[in-house]
Amino acid sequence: MVQFIFSPPFIRLAIFFSVAGLLGFGYYLEFIKGLEPCPLCITQRFFLLVSGLLGLLAAIHKPAQTGTWIYAGVGTLTAIAGGFFSGRQLYLQSLPADQVPACGPSLEFILETFPLSEAISILLRGDGNCAEVAWTFMGLSIPGWTLVVFVGFAIGWILQALVPANSHQA
């Protein structure tokens, strides 16, 4: 059983289904509970989506050892990037009220008005909307939980790459 849980196909599908559940919960919070996502939230959703699609693609592709290392490298980098944005939002949430950046325009306005490079720069910085803690569970805000998830994904990608090549048949 333990060998199955640490098998690359299981880990890849676990990442995919975790992302599906997390994005579903995010859309529930947005459309049912009325929590409007900030630019950093949208950026984290993007990296979650990429992580999930990468997990699904790797599960379908069933790569040999070299391909497994490539998926693991890209997956780990994606998780690190997503974790960076989660950490940035946690930092903004930890600032005293007088040090929080001003709230900015909506994501749609940013993408329609600014060149792509400047829009990305704005999204990376975050704004006052990103400093608001709108929901918590067990003392962690949404970006806190998202950071935990990205760390878990990075560990998962590394683990699936470390499984010996002869055990990839599942």
N, C-alpha and C positions, 0 to 999 in steps of 0.2 A: 504493500500500500504506500509506504513512504517513498519507494522508488518511483511509483506512478506519479505521486504528487510533485516530485522533483524532476519529472521527465520534461523535456523541452516542449512537446505538444501541449501538455497540461498547463505549463506556465504561460505559454503563448495564448492559449484560449482563456486562461484565467485573467490575463491582462485585458484581452478583448472584452470579455463579459463584464469585468469590473468597470471598464470605461463606459460600456453601454449603460450600466446601472447608475454610474456617477453622473453621466450626462443627462440621463432621464431624470434623476433627482434634481439636477441643476435646472432643468426646464420646468420641473414641478415647482420649485421655489420661485422661478421667474414668472411663469404664467398663471399658476394657481394661487401662490402666496403673495405675488406682487413685488418680489425683490428684484430690482433693476440691476443687472450686472454692470460693473464698472469696466473701463478699458483693460485693467489687469486681469479681471475675471474672464473676459472674452479671450485674452491671450492664453490664460491657463486652460480654458476650454479647448483652444486650438491644439495645444500640446497634448492634452488628454486624447483628443480625436486622433492625432497623428500616432500616439502610442497605441491606441486601440486598433487602428487600421494596420499598423506595423505588426502587431501581435496576430491579427487575423491573416495577413499576408504570409507571415512566417509559418503559421499553422497549416495553411493551404499548400505552401511551397515545399515544406518538409526538406529544408536544405541539408546538404552534407556538412561536415565539420567547418569547412572554410566559410560557407554561407551562413552557418550558425554564428560564427564569430562576427561576420559583417552585420547580421541582424542585431546581435548583442551590442556591438559598438554603436550602431545608429540608435537602437532603443535606449541604451544607457545615456547617450548624449541628449536624446529627446527628453528623457526623464530629468536630467540635470538642468536642461534649459527650462522646462516647466517648473522645476523646483526653485530655480532662480527667481522666476516671476512670483511664485508663491511667497518666497522669502522677502522679495521687494514689497509686496502688499502687507505682509506681517510687519515689516519695518515701518511702513506708513501708518499702520494701525497702532503702533506702539508710541508714535510721536505725541507730545503734548499738543493740545488743541491749537495753541498759538503758533506751532511750527508746521502744521499740516499745510501742504500746498493748496492753492486755490482750486476750486472745482472747475473742471474744464467742460468743453462742448461734448455733445454726444458722439458715440463711435461713428454713426452714420455721417455726421457733419465732418468729422476728422477725415474719414476715408474719401468723401466727396470733394472736400475743399483743398486738402494738402497733397503735395506730391507723395508718392509711396514712401520714400526714404524719410521724409519729415513726419508722416503719419506714424510710421513705425517708431521713430524717436519719441513721439508724444505718447504712444502706447507704452513704451518701455519705462518712461518716467512715472506714469500714473498721476493721479490728481487727488483732490480732496474727497471725491466720491469713493476712491479706493481705500481711504482711511476709515470709512464708516464700518463698524462691526454690526451687521444687520441680523446675524444668526450665529448661534453657538451650539455646540453639543459637547458635553463633558469638558467644558472650559476652553475648547478650541473653536476658533472661527473657521469659516469656509476655507480661507487660504491656509490655515493651519492644518486642517484635514487634508487639503490638496497636497501640501508639502509631504505629509506622511505617506500619501498614496504614491507620489513621485519617487520617494526614497524606496518604497516597496517595489515599484516597477524597476528601478535601477538594480536592486538586489536580485529581482527575478530574472532580468536579462543576463546578469552576470552568472547566476546559478545555472541557467539553461545552457550557457556556453561552456561551463565547466564539466558538464556531464560527458563521460567518455563517448566517443563517436560510435562505438558498437552498441550503445544502449539507445540510440536515437530512433530505432524502429519501434513505433508504437501506434 
